Amino acid sequence: MNRLFLDKSSKSNKTIVSLTVFPLMAAQICFELPVAQYSKLQSYFAIDEFPYYFALIYTLYFLVNAVTPIVSGSVRDIIGERFVIVFLSIMTFIGQGVSTIGLINQNLVIYGVGRILTGWGIESFMMILTCFISAYNKFDYFTFTVGIYQMFNMFATGLCLWYAPKFEVLEANYIALGVSFVAIFGSIIANIYDEKNEKECLQKSRPVFFTQTIVGLNKQKKQSLIIKNQEGPEDNFIQVQEEEKQEAEPSKSNEQIQQSGQKIQEFKSQPSLRENQEEESNKLITLPIPSLRNLNRQQTIDHWSDVHEFPRIYWLMVLFYVFISTSILALVNVAVEFLKEKWLKGVDRGEELAYNLVILLWIFSGIVTPLFGLVLDYYGHRSLMTMLSGLMCVWAHLLVLGNQAFEGLLLLTFAFTFSFATIWSGIIYVIQADSYGKSFGILIGLQNVGLAISPLIINYLQSFSKTEIFGEFFLIMLALVGAGASYLIYSEDYKAGALIDRGMNVEQESIEDNQSYIEQTKNQQKQYSDIQRI
């Protein structure tokens, strides 16, 4: 059964994170390996046009894997994360195996096919883990936990970039193949442990599933409260539904409902009064829906209701992240050459020093991410941090344009960290749990489209103008679009009362004793039925 709304916060997530970190690192090592061994690959294949074919492989890699994350996310939304995690680990292993076969036969086509297959596992893994861990940490250190994943992701990047050049081509790929194979067992063990936690939550904690659909003002309303009490294999459902029409009267408290119930006899003994009140009696009385978590300033988010699967703020977050991350990663991909030419020009062993500095920047980004995640978990203000990261990105590109290469790249590191932490954690709070997969799949897919076409545009601009300035202006334009989107995110989130920081449609909790809660709801349902018979 797909239990996407099951709250597992009563169970510790430390074992789950520990088991899934290794498959994530294995996927990242496989991703960075060709970049780390670029010079050796060029010598190994001994093809004059190798730079062209290498760039073509990566362009196809990103274009094909603009679709695979959406497929992986859609499958996750249907059957859950456990199967998808194991599948992605297997795809990483298969792709790495095909790449290794291509290297053994010195066949660049087979090698390229292997890289694309590996991408299915690599590009989708982080987003599925984010969905996976949300059941444990959605309302408690969630951004910090996602930051832990990102930290180990960056550690894997640093390890691969640092040590892979020291190995021969086949040796390094054999190691990556072995690591990806072992990672499959880590994913399987994580699945077994998660299934165990799920059974304990259902049998012992008797979790309550709380679903609240918020509807707009002056529109036909329908609100549902579904309480699911798990006493064992049998599922008992209690459902209270409420419908309001455009002119329905405001919500009444429990005390008002009791007072209305006491007036039943008066209505029966005074027919004329009942006739005069016919219009009002036809209106459904609004019952207060019991809430497991207080939604502050709920009246400020009524205008969010008439949204479809993906609300407007989600698309603004996607727009922001795609443009900001593309402007950052497109520059970081050529950061070694950039630092050597503009910051370390004339320095002995400048290329080696530039290479090590880029590695340190990636590791530094990984360390900062969970720390910044703690700040977001405690204080929120994700939309404000989104604006800050957009402005930092623009400022960093201006520094780079002014030949302050290292300062600009350092600031880009902070901008990337801020944008990752705010968007990857914020999406969880604006999308229903059964659409997390598709929402992240769209985000990664569009990002990969940007990473596929932006180098082509930059190369065209540089070859056309015979200078790097126009390429940098293009990246500044991307950053400006992202900064503009961040302002719109802040504006929309402000109207909705800090929507990104607390969630909108779905909240779930696990409580030890919900029997009294269910009895209270039964009594309210009975009172509601009595009043409706007046």
QUICOR-V230913 format. One record per backbone hydrogen bond with DSSP energy under -1.0 kcal/mol. NH is the residue of the N-H (numbers start at 0). CO is the residue of the C=O. Records with the same first field share a line. If there is no record, write none. Layout:
NH: CO / CO
This chain:
5: 2
7: 134
10: 7
16: 12
17: 13
18: 14
19: 15
20: 16
23: 19
24: 20
25: 21
26: 22
27: 23
28: 24
29: 25
30: 26
31: 27
32: 28
35: 31
36: 32
37: 34
40: 36
41: 37
42: 38
43: 39
44: 40
45: 41
49: 46
52: 48
53: 49
54: 50
55: 51
56: 52
57: 53
58: 54
59: 55
60: 56
61: 57
62: 58
63: 59
64: 60
65: 62
66: 63
67: 63
70: 66
71: 67
72: 68
73: 69
74: 70
75: 71
76: 72
78: 74
79: 75
84: 80
85: 81
86: 82
87: 83
88: 84
89: 85
90: 86
91: 87
92: 88
93: 89
94: 90
95: 91
96: 92
97: 93
98: 94
99: 95
100: 96
101: 97
102: 98
103: 99
104: 100
106: 101
110: 106
111: 107
112: 108
113: 109
114: 110
115: 111
116: 112
117: 113
118: 114
121: 117
122: 118
127: 123
128: 124
129: 125
130: 126
131: 127
132: 128
135: 132
136: 132
137: 133
139: 136
144: 140
145: 141
146: 142
147: 143
148: 144
149: 145
150: 146
151: 147
152: 148
153: 149
154: 150
155: 151
156: 152
157: 153
158: 154
159: 155
160: 156
161: 157
162: 158
163: 159
165: 162
166: 163
171: 167
172: 168
173: 169
174: 170
175: 171
176: 172
177: 173
178: 174
179: 175
180: 176
181: 177
182: 178
185: 181
186: 182
187: 183
188: 184
189: 185
190: 186
191: 187
192: 188
193: 189
194: 190
195: 191
196: 192
197: 193
198: 194
199: 195
200: 196
201: 197
202: 198
203: 199
204: 199
207: 508
211: 504
220: 243
222: 241
224: 239
226: 237
228: 235
235: 228
237: 226
239: 224
241: 222
247: 244
251: 285
256: 252
257: 253
258: 254
259: 255
260: 256
261: 257
263: 260
266: 262
267: 263
268: 264
269: 265
273: 269
274: 270
275: 271
276: 272
277: 274
280: 276
281: 277
282: 279
299: 296
300: 297
303: 300
304: 301
306: 304
314: 310
315: 311
316: 312
317: 313
318: 314
319: 315
320: 316
321: 317
322: 318
323: 319
324: 320
325: 321
326: 322
327: 323
328: 324
329: 325
331: 327
332: 328
333: 330
334: 331
337: 333
338: 334
339: 335
340: 336
341: 337
342: 338
343: 338
346: 343
349: 346
352: 348
353: 349
354: 350
355: 351
356: 352
357: 353
358: 354
359: 355
360: 356
361: 357
362: 358
363: 359
364: 360
365: 361
366: 362
367: 363
368: 364
371: 367
372: 368
373: 369
374: 370
375: 371
376: 372
377: 373
378: 374
379: 375
384: 380
385: 381
386: 382
387: 383
388: 384
389: 385
390: 386
391: 387
392: 388
393: 389
394: 390
395: 391
396: 392
397: 393
398: 394
399: 395
400: 396
401: 397
402: 399
403: 398
404: 402
407: 403
408: 404
409: 405
410: 406
411: 407
412: 408
413: 409
414: 410
415: 411
416: 412
417: 413
418: 414
419: 415
420: 416
421: 417
422: 418
423: 419
424: 420
425: 421
426: 422
428: 425
429: 426
434: 431
438: 434
439: 435
440: 436
441: 437
442: 438
443: 439
444: 440
445: 441
446: 442
447: 443
448: 444
449: 445
450: 446
451: 447
452: 448
453: 449
456: 452
457: 453
458: 454
459: 455
460: 456
461: 457
462: 458
463: 459
464: 460
465: 461
471: 467
472: 468
473: 469
474: 470
475: 471
476: 472
477: 473
478: 474
479: 475
480: 476
481: 477
482: 478
483: 479
484: 480
485: 481
486: 482
487: 483
488: 484
489: 485
490: 486
491: 487
492: 488
493: 489
494: 490
495: 491
496: 493
497: 492
501: 498
502: 498
506: 209
508: 207
517: 513
518: 514
519: 515
520: 516
521: 517
522: 518
523: 519
524: 520
525: 521
526: 522
527: 523
528: 524
529: 525
530: 526
531: 527
532: 528
533: 530
